[in-house]
Amino acid sequence: DVYLLSALVGEHGEVVGVDMTDEQLEVARRHQDYHRDVFGYAKSNVRFLKGYIEELDQLDLEEGYFDIVISNCVINLSTDKPKVIRDVKRLLKPGGEFYFSDVYADRRLPDWARKDPILLGECLGGALYWKDFERLARKTGFNDPRIFACSKINLLDQETIEKIGFANFNSITYRLFKLPELEDACEDYGQSAIYRGSIKESPHHFVLDNHHIFETGKPMLVCSNTAVMLRGTRLANHFQVDGDRKVHHGLFA
């Protein structure tokens, strides 16, 4: 993930990877020069730190520095999920984004499931009930969490099915924006947005989340939260957003 981002941010960007395992860090650092050469950079634009995601505040990471923080199916293993989310929010710039995938359950799991080593190893035992996660995100200051993608996880192992088959699990990718202007509901102020088609990898349309797909050049009515996400983040140069919050028309349909 770090090296994919290394290519995306360019030579003058920076990517920081955090891992708690010496062996993983050794593998990552071993490939720094290779990727620097492949991307044609004068020097590597990545660095790796050893640490736990519950202790990001103890690492050499500047508050309000990062445009985006990503995580790939790790938070469900965390023993202190609220602190992870608080620390990520502290590290993000205003308008920054926490973009990550994780495993979520369709109900609250019993205590024994959260302690079962097999279920924990399968990234199931630590899965939050998805609605509780969204409540946690809002409580932490990430109002209006957006689902980018969701796919069902099929339980294939018979032992796992017998233990936890009463629950359903999904892999969900969320987008959380550090935007204090976001309201706790989608309100209608008569605003609209047009995607300019200016993101090289997305010339014909842009997917903000699983219910906002903007066709290039086509006006689309948006709620005030979506307008804020498009105006107040790195997406601002790629959208024309019209309207303000002077006249309220109620809840967005």
C-alpha positions in Angstrom: 0.0 0.0 0.0 2.8 2.4 0.9 4.5 1.9 -2.5 1.3 2.3 -4.4 0.8 5.6 -2.7 4.4 6.5 -3.3 3.7 6.4 -7.0 0.5 8.4 -6.6 1.8 11.3 -4.5 4.9 11.9 -6.7 8.5 12.7 -5.9 7.7 15.7 -3.7 5.0 14.0 -1.7 5.6 11.8 1.3 4.2 8.5 2.6 4.7 7.1 6.1 4.0 3.5 6.9 3.5 2.2 10.4 3.8 -1.4 11.5 4.5 -3.2 14.7 6.5 -6.1 13.3 10.2 -5.9 12.8 10.2 -8.6 10.0 7.5 -6.7 8.0 9.4 -3.4 8.4 12.6 -5.1 7.2 10.9 -6.3 4.1 9.4 -2.9 3.4 12.7 -1.0 3.9 14.5 -3.6 1.7 12.5 -2.4 -1.3 12.9 1.4 -0.9 15.7 1.8 -3.3 14.0 -0.5 -5.9 10.8 1.6 -5.9 12.8 4.8 -5.9 14.5 3.7 -9.1 11.3 2.3 -10.7 9.5 5.6 -10.1 12.6 7.7 -11.2 12.9 9.6 -7.9 16.1 11.2 -6.8 15.4 10.0 -3.3 12.8 7.8 -1.7 9.6 9.5 -0.7 8.6 6.9 1.9 9.6 6.2 5.5 8.6 3.4 7.9 8.0 3.7 11.6 7.7 0.9 14.2 4.6 1.3 16.4 1.1 0.3 17.3 -2.0 1.9 15.7 -3.3 2.6 19.3 -0.1 4.6 19.9 0.2 6.9 16.9 0.5 9.8 19.3 3.8 8.4 20.5 5.4 8.4 17.0 7.3 11.0 15.1 4.1 12.2 13.3 3.2 15.8 12.9 -0.3 16.9 13.9 -2.5 18.1 11.0 0.1 17.0 8.4 -1.5 14.3 6.3 -3.9 14.7 3.4 -5.1 11.1 3.7 -4.7 8.1 6.1 -5.4 4.6 4.8 -5.8 1.3 6.6 -6.4 -2.1 5.1 -8.4 -4.5 7.4 -6.5 -3.7 10.6 -8.7 -1.7 12.9 -10.9 -4.7 13.7 -7.9 -6.2 15.5 -7.3 -3.1 17.6 -7.9 -3.2 21.3 -8.8 0.5 21.4 -10.7 1.5 18.3 -11.9 4.9 19.6 -8.3 6.0 20.2 -7.2 4.9 16.8 -9.8 7.1 15.2 -9.1 10.0 17.5 -5.4 9.9 16.7 -6.0 9.6 12.9 -8.3 12.7 13.1 -5.5 14.6 15.0 -3.0 13.7 12.3 -5.2 14.8 9.3 -5.2 18.3 7.8 -8.5 20.2 7.8 -10.3 18.6 4.9 -8.2 15.5 5.1 -9.6 12.0 4.7 -9.5 8.7 6.5 -10.0 6.1 3.8 -10.0 2.5 4.9 -11.5 -1.0 4.7 -12.4 -3.3 7.5 -14.7 -6.1 8.5 -18.1 -5.3 10.1 -20.9 -7.4 11.5 -24.6 -7.0 11.1 -25.1 -7.2 14.9 -23.2 -6.8 18.1 -21.1 -9.9 18.8 -21.1 -11.6 22.2 -18.0 -11.2 24.4 -16.8 -14.7 23.9 -16.5 -14.1 20.1 -14.2 -11.1 20.7 -11.8 -13.4 22.8 -11.8 -16.4 20.5 -8.3 -16.7 18.9 -9.6 -18.4 15.8 -12.3 -15.8 15.2 -9.8 -13.0 15.9 -7.3 -14.5 13.5 -10.0 -14.6 10.8 -10.7 -10.8 11.5 -14.2 -11.7 12.6 -14.1 -11.7 16.4 -13.1 -8.0 16.5 -15.6 -6.8 14.0 -17.8 -4.0 15.1 -21.5 -3.8 14.4 -21.5 -1.4 11.5 -24.0 1.0 13.0 -22.0 1.2 16.2 -18.9 2.1 14.1 -20.8 4.9 12.5 -21.9 6.1 15.9 -18.3 6.0 17.0 -17.1 7.9 14.0 -19.6 10.7 14.6 -18.7 10.8 18.3 -15.1 11.2 17.3 -15.9 14.2 15.1 -16.2 12.4 11.7 -19.8 13.3 10.9 -21.6 11.7 8.0 -19.3 8.6 7.4 -19.7 7.5 3.8 -19.6 3.9 2.5 -17.5 3.7 -0.7 -17.8 -0.1 -1.2 -19.4 -3.0 0.5 -19.1 -6.8 -0.2 -20.4 -9.8 1.7 -17.9 -12.1 3.3 -18.8 -15.8 2.9 -17.8 -18.0 5.7 -16.2 -21.2 4.2 -14.6 -23.0 7.1 -17.0 -25.3 8.9 -15.6 -24.6 12.3 -16.0 -20.9 11.8 -19.5 -21.4 10.5 -20.5 -23.4 13.6 -19.0 -20.8 15.9 -20.2 -17.5 14.3 -22.6 -18.5 11.5 -25.5 -16.7 13.2 -23.9 -13.3 12.2 -23.3 -11.9 8.7 -20.1 -10.0 7.9 -19.2 -7.5 5.2 -16.0 -5.9 4.0 -16.8 -2.2 4.0 -14.6 0.7 2.7 -15.4 4.0 4.5 -14.5 7.6 3.8 -14.3 9.8 6.8 -13.6 13.5 6.2 -12.2 15.9 8.8 -14.7 18.7 8.1 -16.3 20.4 11.1 -19.0 21.9 8.9 -20.6 18.5 8.3 -24.1 18.1 9.8 -25.4 14.9 11.4 -28.0 14.6 8.6 -28.1 15.3 4.9 -29.8 18.7 4.6 -31.2 20.3 1.5 -30.1 23.9 0.6 -30.7 23.6 -3.1 -27.1 23.0 -4.0 -25.7 21.3 -7.0 -22.3 20.0 -8.2 -20.6 19.3 -11.6 -17.6 17.1 -12.0 -15.1 18.6 -14.4 -13.6 15.3 -15.5 -10.2 16.6 -14.6 -8.9 13.6 -12.6 -6.7 11.7 -15.1 -7.8 8.2 -13.9 -11.5 9.1 -13.9 -12.2 11.1 -17.1 -15.9 10.1 -17.5 -17.2 9.9 -14.0 -16.2 10.2 -10.3 -17.4 7.9 -7.5 -17.6 9.7 -4.2 -19.4 6.9 -2.4 -21.9 4.1 -3.1 -24.7 6.5 -3.9 -22.9 9.5 -5.4 -21.6 8.9 -8.9 -20.9 12.1 -10.8 -20.9 12.0 -14.6 -18.5 14.5 -16.2 -20.3 17.7 -17.0 -23.7 16.7 -15.7 -25.2 18.8 -12.9 -26.3 16.8 -9.8 -28.3 17.9 -6.9 -26.4 17.4 -3.6 -27.0 17.8 0.1 -25.0 20.3 2.1 -22.6 17.6 3.4 -21.7 16.4 -0.1 -21.2 20.1 -1.1 -18.8 20.5 1.8 -16.9 17.3 1.0 -16.4 18.5 -2.6 -15.5 22.1 -1.7 -13.4 21.6 1.4 -11.1 18.7 0.4 -8.5 17.9 -2.2 -11.4 17.4 -4.6 -12.2 21.1 -4.7 -10.4 21.8 -8.0 -12.2 19.0 -9.8 -15.8 20.2 -9.0 -18.0 23.2 -9.6 -20.3 23.5 -6.6 -23.2 26.0 -6.8 -25.3 27.3 -4.0 -24.9 28.1 -0.3 -26.6 27.6 3.0 -28.8 30.7 3.0 -32.1 29.0 2.3 -32.9 25.6 3.9 -35.4 23.3 2.2 -35.5 20.5 4.9 -34.1 17.0 4.8 -32.5 16.0 1.5 -34.6 13.5 -0.3 
